[in-house]
C-alpha cells in the first residue's frame, strides 16, 4: 500500500470516528388528532415572528452579530453550523430583520462555494 493511500484511508477513518451513528426519524403520527405535517418536521427553523433578539439568539443557539440599523430596527447576522463532513464543516449565514425590537423577517444566505471556483 502506498503512503498516499495509507494517509487517505487514515483521514477517512478518523472523520468517520467524529460522526454519530445514523438513526431514522419515527413516522409522523396520523389520525384525526394528529398535528399538522409542518409541526412534525425536524429541520424547521425555530424562529417566530415577534420574538425579540435575545429569544432569537436562544432559539438558534448562536450569538447575533449586529450588521446595521438604528436601535429597534436592526439587522443581525447569525452563523449557523449545520454540520457537514468530518473534514469540512458547513456554516450558513442567516440574516434577521427586527422592527420595533421584534423579529419581522429572516433570510438565509448560502453564499458562494469557494471549493468549486
C-alpha positions in Angstrom: 0.0 0.0 0.0 1.4 3.4 -1.0 1.9 6.1 1.5 -0.7 8.3 -0.1 -3.3 5.6 0.0 -2.5 5.0 3.7 -2.9 8.7 4.5 -6.2 8.9 2.7 -7.6 5.8 4.5 -6.4 7.2 7.8 -8.2 10.5 7.1 -11.4 8.7 6.2 -11.3 6.5 9.3 -10.7 9.5 11.6 -13.5 11.5 10.0 -15.9 8.5 10.4 -15.0 8.4 14.1 -16.3 12.0 14.6 -19.7 11.3 13.1 -22.5 9.9 15.2 -24.4 6.8 14.0 -27.3 7.3 11.7 -30.8 6.9 13.0 -34.1 7.1 11.3 -36.8 9.5 12.4 -40.1 8.0 13.6 -43.1 8.2 11.3 -45.3 11.2 11.6 -48.4 10.5 13.7 -51.6 10.0 11.8 -55.3 10.2 12.6 -57.9 12.8 13.4 -56.0 14.4 16.3 -52.5 14.4 14.6 -50.6 17.7 14.4 -50.1 19.3 11.0 -47.4 17.9 8.9 -45.2 21.0 9.3 -45.2 20.5 13.1 -43.5 17.1 12.6 -40.6 18.3 10.6 -37.2 18.2 12.3 -35.5 20.8 10.0 -37.7 23.8 10.5 -36.2 27.0 11.8 -37.2 27.6 15.4 -38.0 31.3 14.7 -41.3 33.0 15.3 -42.4 36.5 14.1 -42.5 38.9 17.0 -39.7 37.4 19.2 -37.0 39.8 20.5 -33.3 39.5 19.8 -32.5 37.5 23.0 -35.2 35.0 22.2 -34.0 34.6 18.6 -30.4 34.0 19.8 -31.5 31.5 22.3 -33.7 29.7 19.7 -30.9 29.5 17.2 -28.2 28.6 19.8 -25.8 31.2 18.2 -25.0 34.8 19.1 -26.4 37.6 16.9 -23.9 39.8 15.1 -25.0 43.4 14.5 -24.9 44.5 10.8 -26.8 47.8 10.6 -29.8 49.8 11.6 -30.8 52.2 14.4 -31.9 50.9 17.8 -35.0 48.8 17.5 -34.8 48.5 13.7 -31.6 46.4 13.4 -30.3 43.8 11.0 -28.4 40.9 12.6 -26.3 38.1 11.1 -26.1 34.6 12.6 -23.6 31.9 11.5 -25.3 28.6 11.9 -23.2 25.4 11.9 -25.3 22.9 10.1 -22.8 20.1 10.1 -21.0 18.7 7.1 -18.5 16.0 6.9 -15.8 15.4 9.4 -13.3 17.3 7.2 -15.4 20.3 6.1 -17.9 22.0 8.4 -20.6 23.9 6.7 -21.7 27.3 8.2 -24.7 29.1 6.6 -25.5 32.7 7.2 -28.9 33.8 8.4 -29.9 37.5 8.3 -32.5 38.6 10.9 -34.6 41.8 10.4 -36.0 43.4 13.5 -38.6 46.2 13.5 -39.5 48.0 16.8 -37.4 45.4 18.6 -39.3 42.4 17.3 -38.4 39.9 14.6 -40.0 40.9 11.3 -38.3 38.5 8.9 -35.2 36.4 8.1 -33.3 35.4 5.0 -30.8 32.6 4.6 -27.7 33.2 2.5 -25.8 30.2 1.3 -23.1 32.3 -0.3 -20.7 31.2 -2.9 -19.0 27.9 -2.5 -15.2 28.6 -2.7 -14.4 24.9 -3.4 -15.9 25.0 -6.9 -14.2 28.1 -8.3 
